[in-house]
Amino acid sequence: MEKRQQVILSSESIAFDKEHRKIINYNISKYIGAAQQGKSQFVNINLAKQRASATKNKVIENLDKFLIEFESNFIKKGGKIIWAQNAEDAIAEIKKIAKSSSCNHIVKSKSMVTEEINLNKELVADSVEVIETDLGEYIQQLSGEPPYHIVTPAMHKSKESIAELPNAKKQTDSNVSPNELAEFVRNELRDKFITAQIGVTGANYLIADTGSVVLTENEGNAINGMAFPKVHISICGIEKLIPSIYDLDVFITLLASFGTGQQITTYNSIISGPKQNDEDDGPDEMYLILLDNNRTGLLALAEQRRALACIKCGACSNVCPVYKNVGGHTYGAVYGGPIGSVIMPHLKPEENYYHLSSASTMCGKCTASCPVGIDIHKLLLYNRRDFVAKGHSTKTENLYRFFWKTAMLKRSKMDKGGAKVKNFMMRQFFRKQWGERREMPEVVTKSFNQQWREQRGIK
Ligand code: SF4
């Protein structure tokens, strides 16, 4: 079935799933309250947002220079850089490292880029077990589902449904408390951390002037995954840079406030290479995989490249009326929600995700919620324009658009036919797209223009 059609069908069913709605509304309302609290730590939040936005825009406009600066500083501390043009390159390199480390299992912390390259499936096919160590991701792995949300992967699940999952069910009952569930997972994972040969993490930021990888988290699983195994592989998109360690304060606090409503996340690690000679702990080897996967294609688009400033806080999804109704999985994309609809058509042009740009009411809440000032709803409009220009719209849509444009560009044509004819045409041609459950708008008998003229006696 065509991807676009699949999205329409699953949105129809999920929007009327009352249990799903109840859980999402509850979790998002908790987030909204917490985020307000988290944001109150800023004396001038707009100034912090402007600073973050300007910094990320500087990075995007000079990405080549910052990448080279980062690479040279990272290498100085003994780290190894792998440039991966696409998912296949990244997978091949990770498999190579796994083979040379005689690796049979990997502990992995939360990373959307590993979802983007489909890492788990690829490694399992190569007989390497991958254990998700973030609680939400662990739950999703048990469920056999991809993450539902870029920050809270199991946002759509109740504690009862989690306790019912096959592995959890062995040792828990449905009355289990969230603390008991967390304890159960902690016990399951402890040995895995100690015995894994490789730890895979994402990276929240890359600091160009120190050559460091920054990880922010709340569970300590990323630190454990980085520090226990002999080999640490970090993987992220090439856009994750910030120029200096002096920029980190604003990004760490903005991400915590907008992502989870905290003042700061519980664990924040700045990792500069593998274990040094005078250090006792840490991995013997550290690799950083810098993934392009068409980010340079997005970078080439002057209007849409701002999307690369995203720090993946998930705030735009939490305020989006579409996301709240249809949920994260309906997008059928690694990155869901408003920013996912902007970037997916560019990250995976061969998979035609342009229809996601229409999954927006254009209310602008996403733009207002963004800590780095990305004008998300405008970028969706640019995508829609490109969608049409690249010939992805249907013949019927093109025909509607032609008639609409012809009428809109000339008053005499717009007034032709009167309200009766226009309402008939609307019902004939737009009823299906408008949706069975929505009342069609009616064209009034006298247009604004006619009323204006009449009131002022203009002939
Ligand atoms: S676009 Fe902005 S609000 Fe949305 S996830 Fe990225 S940083 Fe957060």
Residues whose N, C-alpha, C, O or C-beta is under 5 A from the ligand:
A	BS01	SF4	C310 I311 K312 C313 G314 A315 C316 I339 C366 S369 C370 P371 V372 I374
